Amino acid sequence: MEISVTCALVFLLVFGGACCVDGRQEASNADTSKDDAGQKRSYRASEIKPSRCSYTFVVPQQKLTGALCVSTETARVNSSEMASLRALLDRQQEQLDTMRGQLEKEGALASEMRVLRKESINMNARITQLYAQLLKEIIQKKDQALEQRRLESLVLNATAQ
């Protein structure tokens, strides 16, 4: 593991160092040619910029157990993988549409249940009102019947005397 990391670092230093050496040589050649004339010096100074070699090392948090491979090719899209992903996306889209339909149906059922509960409450209130009215009429009829019997008995008593 440490050997592969060491090999990779050495590889980068060797081939990256060649880049830096070439850049330094170009810069030193430019410096010697700058001494020719004052006008050319300012022109070449703005034209040639000193090159820098910089490296970014990515150190993994976990220890590497296998070989370290670097691919310079761009990632190619696998058509079968793309087709399977599209099929999966289509399937999930269908499921989402189905769930939306079910949600709309359940929402309609819930609102219908609320309306039915309100109607039930109103019907129960009306039934209670009618029951109270019926009891009142029954009591009035009994009172009228008692009053009629009392008057009849008074009339009988008055005629009997």
Backbone hydrogen bonds, N-H to C=O, Kabsch-Sander energy under -0.5 kcal/mol:
donor,donor_aa,acceptor,acceptor_aa,energy
5,V,1,M,-1.7
6,T,2,E,-2.3
7,C,3,I,-2.7
8,A,4,S,-2.1
9,L,5,V,-2.3
10,V,6,T,-2.5
11,F,7,C,-2.5
12,L,8,A,-2.2
13,L,9,L,-2.4
14,V,10,V,-2.6
15,F,11,F,-2.3
16,G,12,L,-2.3
17,G,13,L,-1.9
18,A,14,V,-1.2
19,C,15,F,-1.0
20,C,16,G,-1.7
21,V,17,G,-2.7
22,D,18,A,-2.3
23,G,19,C,-2.1
24,R,20,C,-2.4
25,Q,21,V,-2.2
26,E,22,D,-2.1
27,A,23,G,-1.8
28,S,24,R,-2.4
29,N,25,Q,-2.4
30,A,26,E,-2.0
31,D,27,A,-1.8
32,T,28,S,-1.8
33,S,29,N,-1.7
34,K,30,A,-1.0
35,D,31,D,-0.5
35,D,32,T,-0.6
36,D,33,S,-1.0
41,R,37,A,-1.7
42,S,38,G,-1.5
43,Y,39,Q,-1.6
44,R,40,K,-3.0
45,A,41,R,-2.2
46,S,42,S,-1.5
47,E,43,Y,-1.2
48,I,44,R,-2.9
49,K,47,E,-0.6
54,S,52,R,-0.6
57,F,55,Y,-0.5
58,V,56,T,-0.6
59,V,57,F,-0.7
69,C,67,A,-0.7
72,T,70,V,-0.5
78,N,76,R,-0.5
79,S,77,V,-0.6
82,M,78,N,-2.5
83,A,79,S,-2.5
84,S,80,S,-2.3
85,L,81,E,-2.3
86,R,82,M,-2.4
87,A,83,A,-2.5
88,L,84,S,-2.4
89,L,85,L,-2.6
90,D,86,R,-2.8
91,R,87,A,-2.5
92,Q,88,L,-2.6
93,Q,89,L,-2.4
94,E,90,D,-2.4
95,Q,91,R,-2.3
96,L,92,Q,-2.4
97,D,93,Q,-2.5
98,T,94,E,-2.6
99,M,95,Q,-2.7
100,R,96,L,-2.3
101,G,97,D,-2.3
102,Q,98,T,-2.4
103,L,99,M,-2.6
104,E,100,R,-2.4
105,K,101,G,-2.3
106,E,102,Q,-2.9
107,G,103,L,-2.4
108,A,104,E,-2.3
109,L,105,K,-2.6
110,A,106,E,-2.5
111,S,107,G,-2.3
112,E,108,A,-2.3
113,M,109,L,-2.5
114,R,110,A,-2.1
115,V,111,S,-2.1
116,L,112,E,-2.5
117,R,113,M,-2.5
118,K,114,R,-2.2
119,E,115,V,-2.5
120,S,116,L,-2.5
121,I,117,R,-2.6
122,N,118,K,-2.5
123,M,119,E,-2.7
124,N,120,S,-2.7
125,A,121,I,-2.2
126,R,122,N,-2.3
127,I,123,M,-2.8
128,T,124,N,-2.3
129,Q,125,A,-2.2
130,L,126,R,-2.6
131,Y,127,I,-2.5
132,A,128,T,-2.3
133,Q,129,Q,-2.2
134,L,130,L,-2.5
135,L,131,Y,-2.5
136,K,132,A,-2.1
137,E,133,Q,-2.1
138,I,134,L,-2.5
139,I,135,L,-2.5
140,Q,136,K,-2.2
141,K,137,E,-2.3
142,K,138,I,-2.3
143,D,139,I,-2.5
144,Q,140,Q,-2.6
145,A,141,K,-2.6
146,L,142,K,-2.8
147,E,143,D,-2.6
148,Q,144,Q,-2.5
149,R,145,A,-2.4
150,R,146,L,-2.4
151,L,147,E,-2.3
152,E,148,Q,-2.4
153,S,149,R,-2.7
154,L,150,R,-2.0
155,V,151,L,-2.4
156,L,152,E,-2.6
157,N,153,S,-2.5
158,A,154,L,-2.4
159,T,155,V,-2.4
160,A,156,L,-2.1
161,Q,157,N,-1.2
